Amino acid sequence: MARWRRWVFEVSAPLDEFQRLLERGLAARGADVREGERFDVVARAFGCRAFAKLAFADDGIEVVVKIKGGLFASPPALERVLLEAGREAQARLAMEAGRA
């Protein structure tokens, strides 16, 4: 069964810059990251696959994630890694905006 999560990161930045930082954060945490056909980011870790779609929202950048796990998978672990990578991307973009 798939788990769906939705987060809005309060940052005003181009989607491609946020996506690049998100992918780099996921890769730094040991996830195998690739571009998807229907989703913007596909990550594999902890026996799970996560499919993320990025879009602009009223408050910032919205990330909708679908996590699919196998028999011995840990969807909460991959969910936590995604959230941490998103928060790190948000913080980096906020720091860059503060410097400008």
For each residue, the residues with C-beta under 8 A, 3 or more apart:
1:
2: 66 67 68
3: 66 67 68 69 75 79
4: 64 65 66 67
5: 64 65 67 79 82
6: 62 63 64 65
7: 62 63 65 83 86
8: 57 59 60 61 62 63
9: 18 60 61 63 86 87 89 90
10: 59 60 90
11: 18 60 61 89 90 93 94 97
12: 60 97
13: 17 18 61 93 97
14: 17 18
15: 18 19 40 54 55 56 61
16: 19 20
17: 13 14 20 21 93
18: 9 11 13 14 15 21 22 54 61 89 90 93
19: 15 16 22 23 40 41 54
20: 16 17 23 24
21: 17 18 24 25 88 89 92 93
22: 18 19 25 26 41 52 54 63 85 86 89
23: 19 20 26 27 33 41
24: 20 21 27 28
25: 21 22 28 29 84 85 86 88 89
26: 22 23 29 31 33 41 43 45 81 82 85
27: 23 24 30 31 32 33
28: 24 25 85
29: 25 26 45 81 84 85
30: 27 45 81
31: 26 27 43 44 45 78 81
32: 27 43 44 45
33: 23 26 27 41 42 43
34: 41 42 43
35: 40 41 42
36: 39 40 41 42 51
37:
38: 51
39: 36 42 51 52 53 66
40: 15 19 35 36 52 53 54
41: 19 22 23 26 33 34 35 36 50 51 52 54
42: 33 34 35 36 39 49 50 51 52
43: 26 31 32 33 34 49 50 52 78 81 82
44: 31 32 48 49 50
45: 26 29 30 31 32 48 50 77 78 81
46: 69 73 74 75 77 78 81
47: 69 70 71 72 73 74
48: 44 45 67 68 69 70 73 74 75 77 78
49: 42 43 44 67 68 69
50: 41 42 43 44 45 65 66 67 68 78 79 82
51: 36 38 39 41 42 65 66 67 68
52: 22 39 40 41 42 43 63 64 65 66 82
53: 39 40 63 64 65
54: 15 18 19 22 40 41 61 62 63
55: 15 61 62 64
56: 15 60 61 62
57: 8 60 61 62
58:
59: 8 10
60: 8 9 10 11 12 56 57 90
61: 8 9 11 13 15 18 54 55 56 57
62: 6 7 8 54 55 56 57
63: 6 7 8 9 22 52 53 54 82 86
64: 4 5 6 52 53 55
65: 4 5 6 7 50 51 52 53 79 82
66: 2 3 4 39 50 51 52
67: 2 3 4 5 48 49 50 51 75 78 79
68: 2 3 48 49 50 51 75
69: 3 46 47 48 49 73 74 75 78
70: 47 48 73
71: 47
72: 47
73: 46 47 48 69 70 78
74: 46 47 48 69 77 78
75: 3 46 48 67 68 69 78 79
76: 79 80
77: 45 46 48 74 80 81
78: 31 43 45 46 48 50 67 69 73 74 75 81 82
79: 3 5 50 65 67 75 76 82 83
80: 76 77 83 84
81: 26 29 30 31 43 45 46 77 78 84 85
82: 5 26 43 50 52 63 65 78 79 85 86
83: 7 79 80 86 87
84: 25 29 80 81 87 88
85: 22 25 26 28 29 81 82 88 89
86: 7 9 22 25 63 82 83 89 90
87: 9 83 84 90 91
88: 21 25 84 85 91 92
89: 9 11 18 21 22 25 85 86 92 93
90: 9 10 11 18 60 86 87 93 94
91: 87 88 94 95
92: 21 88 89 95 96
93: 11 13 17 18 21 89 90 96 97
94: 11 90 91 97 98
95: 91 92 98 99
96: 92 93 99 100
97: 11 12 13 93 94 100
98: 94 95
99: 95 96
100: 96 97
